[in-house]
Amino acid sequence: MPMNTGFSVRHGAAGSGGTRDSLRRPPTVVIGAGPYGLATAAWLSAAGTPRRVFGEPMESWHTNMPMGMYLKSVPAASSISAPESGYRLEDFRAARGLGRVGDRYPIPVEEMIAYGRWFQERRVPELERQGVQGVEHVDGLFGVTLDSGEEFLAENVVMATGQVPFAHEPADLSGRLPGELVSHTSRHRDLSRFSGQRVAVLGAGQSALESAALLHEAGALPTVIVRAPSVAFGSPPDTDRPSDRPRPVRLLKPGSPLGPGWSLLACCHGGGAIRRLPQGLRTRLVHDVLGPSGGWWLRPRMDDIPVLCGRRVRSAEDEDGVVRLDVVDADGRTRLLRADHLLLATGYRVDVDRLRILAPRLRREIWTVHGAPRLSSGFESTVPGLYFTGLAAAPTFGPVLRFVAGTGFAARRVARSVAAGARTRR
């Protein structure tokens, strides 16, 4: 191995469970400590893979999701995957002396954050709470530089960096306004900062509708602008548990982690098959399955909030420190709307080029489709040893990768692929 790279070989974390042979290999690095990073680390440890895991546990959930938020996913679909029993959300609640809950229980984001940290402490104690500054390709391995300045070589890198790097801000809107007048919903932990202000919220999904409700409850004056002719809300579950539904209903619409229905069941368990579908069909599945809508429990909180449906924003301008929006309806009529801030609930678009911790040359080596990495059945990119999981893998494996429910499918496949690659390279 060339010694002029500036990087040194570092072995797996202490107590990683690797064999004597595996401990001589450079580690597999997991970047990110949200549900997908933690699940991947847990499954790698069960496979005896030497590894190093970096990040603050549940950092983006704590920093980039608003206080007071609730998950759309039901409790049964919100557990982080581990290869052993005892680490599900229900186990966390039992350990904290909390009662059992069913599908009618919306999970507060604060509870999910506490659960993720509990999972990390018990299942991924080797987590190193520091950031990765850069990753580059070095002679078939990966040179990893930490925020501390440490440099070492890794055999594999798993990117589990979540959705925040992919926040989509339409350039024709955000680019025309100063930063203090426009922002993406992912930038806000505390929406009470907008108390007393007029806030135009752009979007029709859970993020837009829940942000509007939280703004209203914090004393702000939100107005929601929606392209669609109406906003949609989910229906409350008929029962607390799918097994309590009548058998004929279960046959007609079987339960799944994403909700009842054969199509949702196929999306949850058919990621491998989805990967083989034509690109256009995969893209439609990711965008259309469980598309923009609000949680069933959110509907009554929207009663007093203006929602302008069938509208699009034609232009956004700074008018003496106020946002001036030209809003056009389906008939081409324009309405002028002024706000103190424009809040973009415009979702996320996977684009590898936005992952700046990957060196420019390394990013150029990754084959992409509309910005998303092309992945093998084991979540490996076209750069051998470089893996992507979570939202970055959704364009390949389907919508379940947008939810915590996908951690098991992803982590098992990544761990198997890493182990198979290690055997091949021996």
Rosetta blueprint (number, residue, H / E / L):
1 M L
2 P L
3 M L
4 N L
5 T L
6 G L
7 F L
8 S E
9 V E
10 R L
11 H L
12 G L
13 A L
14 A L
15 G L
16 S L
17 G L
18 G L
19 T L
20 R L
21 D L
22 S H
23 L H
24 R H
25 R L
26 P L
27 P L
28 T E
29 V E
30 V E
31 I E
32 G L
33 A L
34 G L
35 P H
36 Y H
37 G H
38 L H
39 A H
40 T H
41 A H
42 A H
43 W H
44 L H
45 S H
46 A H
47 A L
48 G L
49 T L
50 P L
51 R E
52 R E
53 V E
54 F E
55 G L
56 E L
57 P L
58 M L
59 E H
60 S H
61 W H
62 H H
63 T H
64 N H
65 M L
66 P L
67 M L
68 G L
69 M L
70 Y E
71 L L
72 K L
73 S L
74 V L
75 P H
76 A H
77 A H
78 S L
79 S L
80 I L
81 S L
82 A L
83 P L
84 E L
85 S L
86 G L
87 Y L
88 R L
89 L H
90 E H
91 D H
92 F H
93 R H
94 A H
95 A H
96 R L
97 G L
98 L L
99 G L
100 R L
101 V L
102 G L
103 D L
104 R L
105 Y L
106 P L
107 I L
108 P E
109 V H
110 E H
111 E H
112 M H
113 I H
114 A H
115 Y H
116 G H
117 R H
118 W H
119 F H
120 Q H
121 E H
122 R H
123 R H
124 V L
125 P L
126 E L
127 L L
128 E E
129 R L
130 Q L
131 G L
132 V E
133 Q E
134 G E
135 V E
136 E E
137 H E
138 V E
139 D L
140 G L
141 L E
142 F E
143 G E
144 V E
145 T E
146 L E
147 D L
148 S L
149 G L
150 E L
151 E E
152 F E
153 L E
154 A E
155 E L
156 N E
157 V E
158 V E
159 M E
160 A L
161 T L
162 G L
163 Q L
164 V H
165 P H
166 F H
167 A E
168 H L
169 E L
170 P L
171 A H
172 D H
173 L H
174 S H
175 G L
176 R L
177 L L
178 P L
179 G H
180 E H
181 L H
182 V E
183 S E
184 H E
185 T H
186 S H
187 R H
188 H L
189 R L
190 D L
191 L H
192 S H
193 R H
194 F H
195 S L
196 G L
197 Q L
198 R E
199 V E
200 A E
201 V E
202 L E
203 G L
204 A L
205 G L
206 Q H
207 S H
208 A H
209 L H
210 E H
211 S H
212 A H
213 A H
214 L H
215 L H
216 H H
217 E H
218 A L
219 G L
220 A L
221 L E
222 P E
223 T E
224 V E
225 I E
226 V L
227 R L
228 A L
229 P L
230 S L
231 V L
232 A L
233 F E
234 G L
235 S L
236 P L
237 P L
238 D L
239 T L
240 D L
241 R L
242 P H
243 S H
244 D H
245 R L
246 P L
247 R H
248 P H
249 V H
250 R H
251 L H
252 L H
253 K L
254 P L
255 G L
256 S L
257 P L
258 L L
259 G L
260 P L
261 G L
262 W H
263 S H
264 L H
265 L H
266 A H
267 C H
268 C H
269 H H
270 G L
271 G H
272 G H
273 A H
274 I H
275 R L
276 R L
277 L L
278 P L
279 Q H
280 G H
281 L H
282 R H
283 T H
284 R H
285 L H
286 V H
287 H H
288 D H
289 V L
290 L L
291 G L
292 P L
293 S L
294 G E
295 G L
296 W H
297 W H
298 L H
299 R H
300 P H
301 R H
302 M H
303 D L
304 D L
305 I L
306 P L
307 V E
308 L E
309 C L
310 G L
311 R E
312 R E
313 V E
314 R E
315 S E
316 A E
317 E E
318 D E
319 E E
320 D L
321 G L
322 V E
323 V E
324 R E
325 L E
326 D E
327 V E
328 V E
329 D E
330 A L
331 D L
332 G L
333 R L
334 T E
335 R E
336 L E
337 L E
338 R E
339 A E
340 D L
341 H E
342 L E
343 L E
344 L E
345 A L
346 T L
347 G L
348 Y E
349 R L
350 V L
351 D L
352 V H
353 D H
354 R H
355 L L
356 R L
357 I L
358 L E
359 A L
360 P H
361 R H
362 L H
363 R H
364 R H
365 E H
366 I L
367 W L
368 T E
369 V E
370 H L
371 G L
372 A E
373 P E
374 R L
375 L L
376 S L
377 S L
378 G L
379 F L
380 E E
381 S L
382 T L
383 V L
384 P L
385 G L
386 L E
387 Y E
388 F E
389 T L
390 G H
391 L H
392 A H
393 A H
394 A H
395 P H
396 T H
397 F H
398 G L
399 P H
400 V H
401 L H
402 R H
403 F L
404 V H
405 A H
406 G H
407 T H
408 G H
409 F H
410 A H
411 A H
412 R H
413 R H
414 V H
415 A H
416 R H
417 S H
418 V H
419 A H
420 A H
421 G H
422 A H
423 R H
424 T H
425 R H
426 R L
